[in-house]
Amino acid sequence: MGFNCGIVGLPNVGKSTLFNALTATQAAESANYPFCTIEPNVGRVAVPDPRLETLAKLAKSGKIIPTQLEFVDIAGLVKGASKGEGLGNQFLGNIRSVDAIVHVLRCFESDDITHVEGSVDPIRDAETVETELMIADMEAMEKRLNDREKRAKGGDKQAKAEVDVITAVLDVLRDGKPARIADISKEQGPIYRSFQLLTAKPVLYVCNVSEDEAATGNQHTEKVAAKAAAEGAQSVVISAAIEAEIAQLGSAEEKAEFLESIGLAETGLTQVIRAGYALLEQITFFTIGPKEARAWTVKAGSSAPQAAGEIHTDFERGFIAAETIACDDYIANGGEGGAKEAGKMRLEGRDYIAKDGDIFNFRFNV
């Protein structure tokens, strides 16, 4: 399992349509009225990685197992969610459990699909959702602050450390900005993360446009891109309607031909995955053999033992060393044997930092 993303947004912006297309299922009922999604729908999709197929062919692997990306389709939010309006309490609880937020914004005009605010304005819509999350975070931090200040006055050092972090977070929230831009030191990081703040989660804005604007975007998507850049977030432009059509096609060849016919180089799913990886600083490593070729996801900056732990905790606990070949070297030399002969296999120890595309064979002893 790689990571999970909660798909959020106002009602009728295309959340469930996107979810259905991305997971190629109809698990979420798409309907033109608010709250057609009552319970969060969860879908997992394979992360496409051409390197994995190439490696599998060279190793003559019996199975190919890609890493997985999980999407959670969360009920639409309305103003007052932080006070429990609509499905507010449920929405906030569901979003708290995901790693990142995929914020779908309506960037297309249509007389057939009603908008909860009566007009199309993605920046306004984004701010509506963000405001509710910031209010929820602010209320949670203010309650915690009162308790921690009392403990700090009694000499509790941990409480004093928490007060410092809470104060930094409240400073930005009260200024109408998300917690993720608060000035938090590396030492304060564990405390900050323990708060599970809604506005601390990384955000990917997905601009849902009409089919004829999928390749070019429009004035709405330009404004969203500027907003994302200003706050260190990311944005992509896709058409949920096109993704739904692609999901119905059978073969990769059919999908490629369809994309080419409408001037697109890749699917929206691929864009979302790439942006999600960058957002969460994820990298992919591989284990390759005759039985299976498999991709794994680990946080960038993870050590070799931590990467081994993604496979099994025993691998991390009893880690000895990692036989390592870079993906490009494996391919260039025709597989493991050729890479070894060319001197491209390295034996890495506990301090080695995993790199994207590493092929590992872990040595361990428990």
Secondary structure as GFF3:
##gff-version 3
##sequence-region A 1 366
A	DSSP	beta_strand	3	8	.	.	.	ID=ss1
A	DSSP	alpha_helix	15	23	.	.	.	ID=ss2
A	DSSP	beta_strand	41	46	.	.	.	ID=ss3
A	DSSP	alpha_helix	50	59	.	.	.	ID=ss4
A	DSSP	beta_strand	63	65	.	.	.	ID=ss5
A	DSSP	beta_strand	68	73	.	.	.	ID=ss6
A	DSSP	three_ten_helix	81	83	.	.	.	ID=ss7
A	DSSP	alpha_helix	88	96	.	.	.	ID=ss8
A	DSSP	beta_strand	100	106	.	.	.	ID=ss9
A	DSSP	alpha_helix	122	153	.	.	.	ID=ss10
A	DSSP	alpha_helix	157	173	.	.	.	ID=ss11
A	DSSP	three_ten_helix	179	181	.	.	.	ID=ss12
A	DSSP	alpha_helix	189	194	.	.	.	ID=ss13
A	DSSP	three_ten_helix	198	200	.	.	.	ID=ss14
A	DSSP	beta_strand	203	208	.	.	.	ID=ss15
A	DSSP	three_ten_helix	211	213	.	.	.	ID=ss16
A	DSSP	alpha_helix	219	230	.	.	.	ID=ss17
A	DSSP	beta_strand	234	238	.	.	.	ID=ss18
A	DSSP	alpha_helix	240	247	.	.	.	ID=ss19
A	DSSP	alpha_helix	252	261	.	.	.	ID=ss20
A	DSSP	alpha_helix	268	280	.	.	.	ID=ss21
A	DSSP	beta_strand	282	288	.	.	.	ID=ss22
A	DSSP	beta_strand	292	299	.	.	.	ID=ss23
A	DSSP	alpha_helix	304	311	.	.	.	ID=ss24
A	DSSP	alpha_helix	313	317	.	.	.	ID=ss25
A	DSSP	beta_strand	319	326	.	.	.	ID=ss26
A	DSSP	alpha_helix	327	332	.	.	.	ID=ss27
A	DSSP	alpha_helix	336	341	.	.	.	ID=ss28
A	DSSP	beta_strand	346	348	.	.	.	ID=ss29
A	DSSP	beta_strand	358	364	.	.	.	ID=ss30
###
